Amino acid sequence: MSNYHVTKPKNSEEWRVKKEGADRASAVAPTQKLAEQLAKGFAANAGGGEVRIHKPNGKIRDSDTVAPANDPYPPRDKKH
């Protein structure tokens, strides 16, 4: 199970997908939507996990559990 973060560094036009604890990005994408899709695919291939999408200012905007990981708040997470 692996967790991934989708971030946009300051002064950058691209979004990065980074595995939690990694030094380098796993992927780079031109849009946040594409970066989120890539992160969810990486998490699914790793046996599930959390994908945390950050705003450009660095704060977490959204978090999504990718199967087969257990969602800690299943009734409240109705967006995904």
Number of C-alpha atoms within 10 A of each C-alpha: 14 18 20 25 23 30 25 23 14 10 6 9 11 15 23 26 28 22 20 14 9 9 8 10 16 15 15 18 18 11 13 21 13 16 24 23 15 20 28 25 14 23 24 19 14 14 13 20 24 23 27 23 24 18 15 16 11 13 11 14 11 11 15 16 22 25 16 13 15 12 15 9 9 9 7 8 12 7 6 7
